[in-house]
Amino acid sequence: MKKNLFGFLAFVAILFVSCATAQKPQSFVATEAGRATITNVDADGNAISYGKTVDGFSGVTVVNCGKSQNRNLVSVNLSAFTDMELDFDFSCDIKVVDSTGAENDLSWIVDEFDAGFPEIAREKVASGEWTHFAGKRTVPLSGKRQFFLSAAGIQKQNVTIYIKNFVLKLSSDDIGKEKAVKVSWKDEPSLAEAYKDYFDYIGFATPKVVLENAEIQDGLKHQGSCFTMENEFKPDFVFAWQKPANFKEFTGEDGKTYKVPGNTPVMDNVGRILNIAKYLGLKMRGHVLVWHAQTPDWFFRENYGSKNDAYVSQDEMNARLEWYIKTVLEYIKNWEDERNDGERIVITWDVVNEAASDSATQTHWLRTDSNWYRVYGSDKFIVNAFRYANKYAPKDVLLAYNDYGCASVAKCGAICKIVDAIQAAPDARIDVVGMQSHIGMNTTITGSNSFETSVQKFLAKGVDVQITELDIGQDGQRYNSERLKSKYKEFFKMCLANRRTDGNHGIRGITLWGIVDERSWIYDNHGTKQHPLLFEGDYTCKPAFYGVLEAAAEE
């Protein structure tokens, strides 16, 4: 049980319930955090009476369920505890009289949907018998919530419920604390400014629909100096989900000519995004040229056919790969030359994404469940992608290999082998390992076999590191804003300790994979709501944001 600033706060009450429509004050229990109001949610006022004597017990609340207009028969208003992690210690005794003699299943529940409507106590109650209910649970309250007796499953017209010895004790570390006023990300100090002397950029990933919002643009250019499109630079989007309707010829490096699409890629959307970046004065990371996902299957098939058609030869796939990379990189370079006076907007490209195996060994370290591997059966497509990118990208644009799970010893070793293979090709170039950094509260940031260990292994390969997709999940823990703040601060301090300096390789940029929690790719993905980012739904700053600022201020 937690302790609060004023000692353990509790209330013990016999459940007096006042009619919602009656002209008399509601019963309540005062606490140092405010009032936890005990209310009757019944509409007609005749369903509930209180202070009755039943079976020789006084002070019994009687609920005539057949007259109740609401599924929540009785409730306790928890509005005073909004945004707190609240400890419940609850007990009461209930007798159910069911005219059919049936057994009933009763639950006391908190209507906190983020936690899956947690039950505090539940019992099967035989008709005519007193049954004891008791339960303890900690529930983070994300809004104005209630603690209520559910009528779900009850045939209300047959049932009368009697409640006595109602005891509810509530406590929280947050009781008595003054709640922080939420402040817009546009009105607080800039992360990009705080870190400008340490990293090339601070960035955020965003979908196009968010990027096009003028209000969000104001905050994005205040807090960041770079952004990454979540999807729009990926092959599926660049191809606009179109199969080739016509063809043209492309000469591969083997001297042969091959058919390549004549009506795709469709680069108009890329041009619109570049124009927004220019307008905002922000740089971009290009994500991604070569990936096993979000790349059309027909791109790998003979005659650009269906899954029933054979894969093309390696020589033909090389030509298609070179043509695609050339088309995308030259379009962007020409756009920058013509419309941005030759100044680069896209400063880094993820050339290849997620090609390492999750279960890598010393002899097998590549992902095999991809069309790229099915065509090549080796790392040749990775090396060739970096050869072609080096051929067509401006020399001041960094070329990156990007992957997740980099703190894993096996995955780190696999990525190092990929870097070795690229560096062994005389006409290939790799400048950066992109560490996606989808980490959690249990991730070890520093020390032996830590995230930092992998950073230093990559740096030892003679490349820099970019943190490309940072978010911090809860790893099954209940969300606690101060713990998340501490984790973000620890992570950024590790990045600062390993930053790039003159003459030394290091971390040179950090991108958050999203802006607000509610749009995060993991918000609903792990059985309970995740809160992995620095800002929340109305673009206000969370404590984690201030942890990141503190890390810079303490440097």
Residue pairs with C-beta under 8 A, 6 or more apart in sequence:
1 8
1 87
1 89
1 171
2 85
2 87
2 138
2 171
2 172
2 173
3 171
3 173
4 171
4 172
4 173
4 174
4 175
4 176
5 175
5 176
5 177
6 32
6 175
6 176
8 169
8 171
9 31
9 32
9 33
9 169
9 170
9 171
9 175
10 89
10 169
10 170
10 171
11 29
11 31
11 36
11 168
11 169
11 170
12 167
12 168
12 169
13 27
13 29
13 38
13 166
13 167
13 168
14 59
14 61
14 164
14 165
14 166
15 38
15 50
15 61
15 74
15 92
15 163
15 166
16 27
16 38
16 50
16 51
16 61
17 27
17 38
17 39
17 40
17 48
17 50
17 61
17 74
18 24
18 25
18 26
18 27
18 38
18 39
18 40
18 50
19 40
19 42
19 45
19 48
20 39
20 40
20 41
20 42
20 43
20 45
21 43
21 44
21 45
22 45
26 37
26 38
26 39
27 37
27 38
27 50
28 35
28 36
28 37
28 38
29 35
29 36
29 38
31 80
31 170
31 175
32 175
32 176
33 80
33 81
33 172
33 175
33 176
34 79
34 80
35 80
36 76
36 77
36 78
36 80
36 81
36 168
36 170
37 76
37 77
37 79
38 74
38 75
38 76
38 77
39 75
39 76
39 77
40 47
40 48
40 74
40 75
41 70
41 72
41 73
41 74
41 75
41 148
42 48
42 67
42 68
42 69
42 70
42 73
43 69
43 70
44 67
44 69
46 64
46 67
47 63
47 64
47 65
47 67
47 68
47 69
47 73
48 61
48 62
48 63
48 64
48 68
48 73
48 74
49 61
49 62
50 59
50 60
50 61
50 62
51 58
51 59
51 60
51 61
52 58
52 59
52 60
52 61
52 62
53 60
54 60
54 62
54 95
54 162
54 164
55 95
55 130
57 164
59 164
60 162
60 163
60 164
61 74
61 162
61 163
61 164
61 166
62 160
62 161
62 162
63 73
63 74
63 149
63 160
63 161
63 162
63 163
64 160
65 73
65 151
65 154
65 156
65 157
65 158
65 159
65 160
65 161
66 156
66 157
66 158
66 159
68 151
68 156
70 151
71 150
71 151
71 152
72 111
72 146
72 148
72 149
72 150
72 151
73 148
73 149
73 150
73 151
73 161
74 148
74 149
74 163
75 146
75 147
75 148
75 149
76 146
76 147
76 148
76 168
77 146
78 86
78 110
78 141
78 144
78 145
78 146
78 147
79 144
79 145
81 141
81 145
81 170
81 172
81 174
81 175
82 141
82 142
82 143
82 144
82 145
83 141
83 142
83 174
83 179
84 140
84 141
84 172
84 174
84 175
85 138
85 139
85 140
85 141
85 172
85 173
85 174
85 478
85 480
86 138
86 139
86 140
86 141
86 170
86 171
86 172
87 136
87 137
87 138
87 170
87 171
87 172
88 110
88 120
88 135
88 136
88 137
88 138
88 139
88 147
88 168
88 169
88 170
89 136
89 167
89 168
89 169
89 170
89 171
90 108
90 120
90 121
90 133
90 134
90 135
90 136
90 147
90 167
90 168
90 169
91 121
91 132
91 133
91 134
91 135
91 165
91 167
92 108
92 132
92 133
92 163
92 164
92 165
92 166
92 167
93 130
93 131
93 132
93 133
93 163
93 164
93 165
94 106
94 123
94 125
94 130
94 131
94 133
94 161
94 162
94 163
95 125
95 128
95 129
95 130
95 131
95 161
95 162
96 104
96 106
96 125
96 126
96 127
96 128
96 131
96 159
96 160
96 161
96 162
97 127
97 128
97 159
97 160
97 161
97 162
98 104
98 127
98 155
98 158
98 159
99 158
99 159
100 127
100 155
100 158
101 127
102 127
102 155
102 158
103 124
103 125
103 126
103 127
104 124
104 125
104 127
104 153
104 154
104 159
105 122
105 123
105 124
105 125
105 153
106 122
106 123
106 125
106 133
106 149
106 150
106 154
106 161
107 119
107 121
107 122
107 149
107 150
107 152
108 119
108 120
108 121
108 122
108 133
108 135
108 147
108 148
108 149
108 150
109 117
109 118
109 119
109 120
109 147
109 148
109 150
110 117
110 118
110 120
110 139
110 141
110 145
110 146
110 147
111 117
111 145
111 146
111 148
112 118
112 139
112 140
112 141
112 142
112 143
112 145
114 140
114 142
114 528
114 529
115 139
115 140
115 528
116 527
116 528
118 137
118 139
119 135
119 137
120 135
120 136
120 137
120 147
121 133
121 134
121 135
122 133
122 135
123 131
123 132
123 133
124 131
125 131
130 164
138 478
140 478
140 479
140 480
142 529
147 168
149 161
149 163
180 543
182 536
182 538
182 540
182 541
183 540
183 541
184 219
184 538
184 539
184 540
184 541
185 219
185 222
185 223
185 535
185 539
185 540
185 541
185 545
186 218
186 219
186 222
186 539
188 541
188 545
188 549
189 549
190 222
190 223
191 202
191 223
191 224
191 545
191 548
191 549
191 552
192 201
192 202
192 222
192 223
192 224
192 225
194 548
194 549
194 552
194 553
195 202
195 510
195 552
196 225
198 496
198 499
198 552
198 555
199 495
199 499
199 500
199 507
199 508
199 509
199 510
200 226
200 347
200 500
200 508
200 509
201 224
201 225
201 226
201 283
201 347
201 509
201 510
201 511
202 223
202 224
202 225
202 226
202 509
202 510
202 511
203 224
203 225
203 226
203 227
203 228
203 283
203 285
203 509
203 510
203 511
203 512
204 220
204 223
204 224
204 227
204 228
204 511
204 512
204 514
204 515
205 227
205 228
205 229
205 230
205 469
205 511
205 512
205 513
205 514
206 216
206 220
206 227
206 228
206 229
206 230
206 514
206 515
207 229
207 230
207 231
207 232
207 519
208 229
208 231
208 232
208 269
208 273
210 216
210 515
210 519
211 217
211 220
211 227
211 229
211 273
211 276
212 276
215 539
216 515
216 539
217 276
217 280
219 515
219 539
220 227
220 280
220 282
220 515
221 280
221 281
221 282
224 282
225 282
225 283
226 282
226 283
226 284
226 285
226 347
226 509
226 511
227 277
227 282
227 283
227 284
227 285
227 511
228 284
228 285
228 287
228 468
228 511
229 273
229 284
229 287
230 513
230 514
230 521
231 237
231 294
232 269
232 270
232 273
233 270
233 273
233 286
233 287
233 288
234 287
234 288
234 291
234 294
234 295
235 289
235 291
235 294
235 295
235 296
235 299
235 324
236 294
236 295
236 296
237 269
237 294
238 264
238 265
238 266
238 267
238 269
238 270
238 328
239 261
239 264
239 265
239 266
239 296
239 299
240 264
240 265
240 266
240 269
241 296
242 263
242 264
242 266
243 296
243 298
243 304
244 261
244 262
244 263
244 264
244 298
244 304
245 262
245 263
246 261
246 262
246 263
247 259
247 260
247 261
247 262
248 259
248 260
248 261
248 262
249 257
249 258
249 259
249 260
250 257
250 258
250 259
250 260
250 319
250 322
250 323
251 257
251 258
251 319
252 258
252 315
252 316
252 318
252 319
252 322
253 318
253 319
253 322
254 315
254 318
254 319
256 315
256 319
258 316
258 319
258 320
258 323
260 319
260 320
260 323
261 304
265 324
265 327
265 328
267 327
267 328
267 331
270 328
270 331
270 332
271 331
271 335
273 284
274 284
274 332
274 335
274 336
274 339
274 340
274 345
274 346
275 339
277 283
277 284
277 345
278 339
278 340
278 345
283 344
283 345
283 346
283 347
284 345
284 346
284 347
285 346
285 347
285 348
285 349
285 350
285 466
285 468
285 509
285 511
286 332
286 346
286 348
286 349
286 350
287 349
287 350
287 353
287 402
287 468
288 349
288 350
288 351
288 352
288 353
288 402
289 324
289 325
289 328
289 349
289 350
289 351
289 352
289 385
289 389
290 321
290 325
290 351
290 352
290 353
290 355
290 372
290 381
290 382
290 385
291 352
291 353
291 354
292 354
292 355
292 367
292 369
292 370
292 371
292 372
292 373
293 354
295 371
297 306
297 307
297 371
298 304
298 305
298 306
299 320
299 324
299 371
300 311
300 312
300 317
300 371
300 372
300 374
300 375
301 307
301 309
301 310
301 311
301 312
302 309
302 310
302 311
302 312
303 309
311 317
311 371
311 374
311 375
312 320
312 375
314 375
314 376
314 380
317 375
317 376
317 381
318 384
321 381
321 384
321 385
321 388
322 384
322 388
322 391
325 351
325 385
325 388
325 389
325 392
326 388
326 391
326 392
329 349
329 389
329 392
329 393
330 392
332 345
332 346
333 392
333 393
333 394
336 342
336 343
336 344
336 345
336 346
344 394
344 396
344 397
346 397
347 396
347 397
347 398
348 397
348 398
348 399
348 400
348 431
348 432
348 434
348 466
348 509
349 389
349 393
349 397
349 398
349 399
349 400
350 400
350 401
350 402
350 434
350 468
351 385
351 386
351 389
351 399
351 400
351 401
351 430
352 381
352 382
352 385
352 386
352 401
352 402
352 418
353 402
353 403
354 367
354 402
354 403
354 404
355 366
355 367
355 370
355 372
355 373
355 379
355 382
355 401
355 403
355 418
356 365
356 366
356 367
356 403
356 411
356 414
356 415
356 418
357 364
357 365
357 366
357 367
357 368
357 410
357 411
357 414
358 367
358 405
358 408
358 410
358 411
359 410
360 410
360 411
360 413
360 414
361 410
362 413
365 413
365 414
365 417
365 418
366 373
366 378
366 379
366 414
366 418
367 373
372 381
373 381
375 381
379 417
379 418
379 421
382 401
382 418
382 421
382 422
383 421
383 422
383 424
383 425
383 428
386 399
386 401
386 422
386 425
386 428
386 429
386 430
387 425
387 427
387 428
389 399
389 429
390 399
390 427
390 428
390 429
391 427
393 399
398 431
398 432
398 464
398 466
399 429
399 430
399 431
399 432
400 430
400 431
400 432
400 433
400 434
400 466
400 468
401 415
401 418
401 419
401 422
401 430
401 432
401 433
401 434
402 433
402 434
402 436
402 468
403 411
403 415
403 433
403 434
403 435
403 436
404 411
404 436
404 438
404 469
405 411
405 436
406 412
406 415
406 433
406 435
406 436
406 437
406 451
406 454
406 458
407 439
407 443
407 444
407 450
407 451
407 453
407 454
408 454
409 449
412 453
412 454
412 457
412 458
415 433
415 458
416 457
416 458
416 461
419 430
419 433
419 458
419 461
419 463
420 461
422 428
422 429
422 430
423 430
423 461
423 462
430 463
431 463
431 464
432 463
432 464
432 465
432 466
432 508
433 458
433 461
433 463
433 464
433 465
433 466
434 465
434 466
434 468
434 469
435 454
435 455
435 458
435 465
435 466
435 467
435 468
436 468
436 469
436 470
436 513
437 451
437 467
437 468
437 469
437 470
437 471
437 491
438 469
438 470
438 471
438 473
438 513
438 522
439 445
439 451
439 470
439 471
439 472
439 473
439 491
440 472
440 473
440 474
440 475
441 472
441 473
441 474
441 475
441 477
441 483
441 484
441 487
442 475
443 451
443 472
443 475
444 450
444 451
445 451
445 452
445 487
445 490
445 491
445 494
446 452
446 490
446 494
447 453
451 491
451 494
452 494
452 497
452 498
455 465
455 494
455 498
455 507
456 498
458 465
459 465
459 498
459 505
459 506
462 505
463 505
464 500
464 505
464 506
464 507
464 508
465 498
465 505
465 506
465 507
465 508
466 507
466 508
466 509
466 510
466 511
467 495
467 507
467 509
467 510
467 511
468 511
468 513
469 511
469 513
470 491
470 510
470 511
470 512
470 513
471 512
471 513
471 514
471 520
471 522
471 532
471 533
472 484
472 487
472 488
472 491
472 532
472 544
473 522
473 526
473 530
473 532
474 526
474 528
474 530
474 531
474 532
476 526
477 483
479 529
479 530
479 531
481 531
481 542
481 543
481 544
482 543
484 531
484 532
484 542
484 543
484 544
484 547
485 542
485 543
485 544
485 546
485 547
486 547
487 544
487 547
488 534
488 544
488 547
488 548
488 551
489 547
489 548
489 550
489 551
492 510
492 547
492 548
492 551
492 552
493 551
493 554
493 555
495 507
495 510
496 551
496 552
496 555
498 506
498 507
499 506
499 507
499 508
500 506
500 507
500 508
512 533
512 534
513 520
513 521
514 520
514 521
514 532
514 533
515 533
515 534
515 535
515 539
516 533
516 535
516 536
516 537
516 539
517 523
517 529
517 530
517 531
517 532
517 533
517 535
517 536
517 537
517 542
518 536
518 537
520 530
520 532
520 533
522 530
522 532
523 529
523 530
523 532
524 530
531 542
533 542
533 544
534 541
534 542
534 544
534 545
534 548
535 541
535 542
535 545
536 542
